[in-house]
Amino acid sequence: MDPFAWMKPATEPEAISSVAVTERPEPQPAPEQAPTFVYNPWKLKELRRLYINLPDGSKVGYLDLATLAAVPESGDTAGLLRQALAGLSPNTQPFTAPVGPAAVEAVPTPAPRASQVVPWLDLSANRPGQLIENLDDTSYKAGVAGEQRTAGVLAGLEREGYRALHSVPLSPRKDIDHLVIGPTGIHAVNTKASSYEVTAKDEAVYADGYRQKWIESIGRDAGLAGEYLARAARMELEVQPLVAVWSTIGVTSSSPYLVAGEDLRAAIAGAPVFPTSWVDVVYNIARRSDTWTANH
């Protein structure tokens, strides 16, 4: 008989199992955040489009609401455009748009959330001389007065189908004094006010005997304006440079690029080349601030 039997349990204890250690899962990369898009409905007579940009103003493309054709800004933005269109509604995933005017009603065009909207400003509200009107220097005040006189001449051209914009922001620090769109094309006009006699031949301009680079400057600005407008309108556009000078002494010019302010109307008007519908399309693109700020 075992004298120590009273110390032993009635049954042998089960072996203690080893503690199960749960392996920590490998960290997974955060899912890539879907890009945010800015939707800008646009309508002009029979034309109906939904332009799509990124929040920084980069153009993605547009949807033609008449044919439902998706037109990317470039080959690199085709994928983004598909994402943007698919994000309009669950019914558009994947995007398989029908063709024909009857399908327009099937295209969902809800208003984007306020947080997504990057508003554009209507430049038709800009004033002549707006960029310099608060500067105290006498020369700037004379410049504002000159731009206002030019604006008065351009207002008289409206009866002949011309449209004018003032203080168009070519860059954050520089503007085009006046952009005129009409039957004879597009003109970028730079106004100069001078208390000296001004003479011009070809591109050589002199005021009080000193060489001025007014024509070269407006030539560069007109070239950039043409590029920006053509990119936004998706058509070939050329902007013609012109300097209008208001001089208290007189202006003598044989250059086609510089005229006295009093002769500005005759320099712009002429035999119609472009129809009214073309003028309306270009004007409505030019009046949008994002046509210009997208290139800043």
C-alpha positions in Angstrom: 0.0 0.0 0.0 1.3 3.4 -1.0 1.5 5.5 2.2 1.4 8.7 0.2 -1.7 7.8 -1.8 -3.8 10.4 0.1 -1.6 13.1 -1.5 -2.3 12.2 -5.1 -5.4 13.4 -7.0 -8.0 10.9 -8.0 -7.2 11.3 -11.7 -4.1 12.4 -13.5 -4.3 16.1 -14.5 -4.4 16.8 -18.2 -1.2 18.2 -19.6 -1.4 21.9 -20.0 -1.6 22.8 -23.7 0.8 25.3 -25.0 -0.5 28.8 -25.4 -1.7 29.5 -28.9 0.1 32.6 -30.3 -1.9 34.4 -33.0 0.4 35.8 -35.6 0.0 39.5 -36.3 -1.2 40.0 -39.9 1.1 41.9 -42.2 0.0 45.5 -42.5 -1.9 46.1 -45.7 -1.4 49.2 -47.7 -4.3 51.7 -47.4 -6.6 51.5 -50.4 -5.9 54.2 -52.9 -8.3 57.1 -52.5 -10.5 57.6 -55.6 -9.9 61.0 -57.2 -12.3 63.8 -56.7 -13.7 65.3 -59.9 -15.3 68.7 -60.6 -18.3 68.6 -63.0 -19.2 71.8 -64.9 -22.4 71.6 -67.1 -22.2 73.8 -70.1 -24.9 74.8 -72.6 -24.9 77.0 -75.6 -27.9 76.8 -77.9 -27.9 73.2 -79.2 -24.5 72.4 -77.6 -24.7 70.6 -74.3 -21.6 69.3 -72.6 -20.5 68.2 -69.1 -16.9 69.3 -68.6 -14.8 67.4 -66.0 -11.7 68.7 -64.3 -9.6 67.7 -61.3 -9.8 70.0 -58.2 -6.5 71.7 -59.2 -8.0 72.8 -62.6 -6.4 70.1 -64.7 -8.8 69.1 -67.6 -9.9 65.5 -67.8 -12.3 65.8 -70.7 -16.0 66.2 -71.4 -19.2 64.3 -72.1 -21.2 65.4 -75.1 -24.8 65.2 -73.9 -26.2 65.1 -77.4 -24.3 62.1 -78.6 -23.1 60.8 -75.3 -19.6 60.7 -76.7 -16.8 60.8 -74.0 -13.9 63.0 -75.2 -10.8 62.9 -73.0 -8.4 65.8 -72.9 -5.6 63.5 -73.9 -4.7 59.8 -74.0 -3.4 60.1 -70.5 -6.7 61.2 -69.1 -8.9 58.6 -70.7 -8.9 56.4 -67.6 -9.7 59.3 -65.4 -12.6 60.3 -67.6 -14.0 56.7 -67.4 -13.8 56.9 -63.6 -15.5 60.3 -63.5 -18.4 59.2 -65.7 -18.8 56.0 -63.7 -19.0 58.0 -60.5 -22.0 59.9 -61.7 -24.4 57.1 -60.9 -24.3 53.4 -60.1 -26.3 52.9 -63.4 -23.2 54.1 -65.3 -20.8 51.4 -64.1 -19.4 50.3 -66.4 -20.1 53.2 -68.7 -21.9 51.9 -71.7 -23.6 54.9 -73.2 -26.4 54.5 -75.8 -26.1 56.7 -78.9 -28.6 59.3 -80.1 -30.4 62.3 -78.8 -33.1 60.1 -77.3 -30.6 58.8 -74.8 -29.9 62.2 -73.3 -32.6 61.8 -70.6 -30.9 58.6 -69.5 -27.7 60.4 -68.7 -27.6 61.2 -65.0 -26.3 64.8 -64.4 -26.8 65.4 -60.7 -25.4 68.6 -59.2 -22.0 67.9 -57.6 -21.6 68.3 -53.9 -20.6 71.8 -52.8 -17.3 70.5 -51.5 -16.4 69.2 -54.9 -17.2 72.3 -56.9 -14.4 74.6 -58.0 -16.3 77.7 -59.1 -15.3 79.8 -62.0 -15.8 83.5 -62.2 -17.5 85.4 -65.0 -14.9 87.7 -66.4 -17.6 89.8 -68.1 -18.0 91.6 -64.8 -14.4 92.8 -64.8 -13.8 96.5 -65.0 -11.3 98.3 -67.4 -8.1 98.9 -65.4 -9.2 96.6 -62.6 -5.6 95.4 -61.9 -4.2 98.8 -61.3 -7.2 100.9 -60.3 -6.2 101.0 -56.6 -2.6 102.1 -57.2 -1.9 105.8 -56.3 0.8 106.6 -58.8 -0.2 109.2 -61.3 0.9 107.1 -64.3 -1.4 104.3 -63.2 -4.3 106.6 -62.8 -3.7 107.8 -66.4 -3.6 104.2 -67.4 -6.9 103.4 -65.9 -8.5 106.4 -67.6 -7.0 105.3 -70.9 -8.5 101.8 -70.5 -11.8 103.3 -69.7 -11.7 105.3 -72.9 -10.8 102.2 -74.9 -13.7 100.3 -73.3 -16.0 103.1 -74.4 -14.9 102.7 -78.0 -15.4 98.9 -77.8 -18.9 99.3 -76.3 -19.8 101.0 -79.5 -18.9 97.9 -81.5 -21.4 95.7 -79.7 -24.1 96.8 -82.1 -22.0 95.2 -84.9 -21.8 91.9 -83.2 -18.6 92.3 -81.1 -18.1 91.2 -77.5 -15.4 92.7 -75.2 -13.9 91.5 -72.0 -11.6 93.6 -69.8 -8.8 92.9 -67.4 -8.4 89.2 -68.6 -6.0 87.4 -66.2 -3.3 86.1 -68.5 -1.2 85.3 -65.3 -1.5 86.0 -61.6 0.3 89.3 -62.1 -0.5 90.3 -65.7 -3.7 90.8 -67.6 -4.8 91.7 -71.1 -6.4 95.1 -71.0 -9.1 94.2 -73.5 -10.1 91.0 -75.4 -12.4 91.7 -78.3 -14.3 88.8 -80.1 -16.3 89.6 -83.2 -17.0 88.9 -86.8 -13.4 89.9 -87.8 -11.8 87.5 -85.3 -10.2 88.0 -81.8 -8.1 91.0 -80.9 -6.0 91.4 -77.8 -5.8 95.2 -77.1 -3.3 96.9 -74.9 -4.1 100.5 -74.0 -1.3 103.0 -73.5 -1.8 106.6 -72.2 1.0 109.0 -72.9 1.6 112.7 -72.5 4.2 112.5 -75.3 4.1 112.2 -79.0 4.1 108.6 -80.1 5.4 107.3 -83.4 5.4 103.7 -84.7 6.7 102.0 -87.8 6.5 98.2 -88.1 7.3 97.1 -84.5 9.5 100.1 -83.6 7.6 102.5 -81.3 9.0 105.7 -79.8 7.5 107.9 -77.1 9.3 111.1 -76.3 12.2 109.8 -78.3 12.6 106.6 -76.3 12.2 103.1 -77.7 9.2 101.3 -76.3 8.5 97.5 -76.6 4.7 97.8 -76.6 4.1 95.9 -79.8 6.5 93.0 -78.8 4.7 92.7 -75.4 1.2 92.5 -76.8 2.4 90.1 -79.5 3.6 87.7 -76.8 0.4 88.1 -74.8 -1.8 87.6 -77.9 0.1 84.4 -78.7 -0.5 83.0 -75.2 -4.2 84.0 -75.3 -4.6 82.2 -78.5 -3.0 79.0 -77.0 -5.2 79.1 -73.9 -8.4 79.8 -75.9 -7.6 77.1 -78.5 -7.0 74.5 -75.7 -10.2 75.3 -74.0 -12.3 75.5 -77.2 -10.7 72.5 -78.9 -10.4 74.5 -82.2 -7.7 76.5 -83.9 -7.9 80.1 -82.8 -5.6 83.1 -83.5 -5.5 86.3 -81.5 -4.4 89.5 -83.2 -2.3 91.9 -81.2 -3.1 95.6 -81.2 -2.0 98.7 -79.2 -4.3 101.6 -78.7 -2.6 104.8 -77.7 -4.3 107.8 -76.1 -1.8 110.7 -76.4 -2.2 114.3 -75.4 0.2 115.3 -78.1 -0.5 113.0 -81.1 0.1 109.5 -82.6 1.8 108.8 -85.9 1.8 105.2 -86.9 2.4 103.2 -90.1 2.3 100.0 -88.1 -0.7 97.7 -88.4 -0.2 96.8 -84.7 -0.5 100.3 -83.2 -3.3 102.9 -83.6 -4.4 106.1 -81.9 -7.3 105.4 -79.6 -9.6 107.5 -81.8 -8.9 105.1 -84.7 -9.4 101.8 -82.7 -12.9 101.1 -84.0 -11.8 101.3 -87.6 -8.8 99.0 -86.9 -11.0 96.3 -85.5 -14.2 96.5 -87.6 -14.3 95.3 -91.1 -15.9 92.7 -93.4 -17.3 89.8 -91.4 -15.3 86.6 -91.5 -16.9 84.6 -88.6 -20.6 84.0 -88.0 -22.4 85.0 -84.9 -22.6 81.5 -83.6 -18.7 81.3 -83.7 -18.5 84.6 -81.8 -20.9 83.3 -79.1 -19.0 80.1 -78.6 -15.6 81.8 -78.3 -16.9 84.5 -76.0 -18.5 82.1 -73.6 -15.3 80.2 -73.3 -13.2 83.4 -72.9 -15.4 84.8 -70.2 -14.7 81.8 -67.9 -11.9 82.4 -65.5 -10.8 78.8 -65.5 -10.0 79.1 -69.2 -7.1 81.3 -68.1 -6.3 80.1 -64.5 -5.9 76.5 -65.7 -2.7 77.7 -67.3 -1.3 79.7 -64.4 
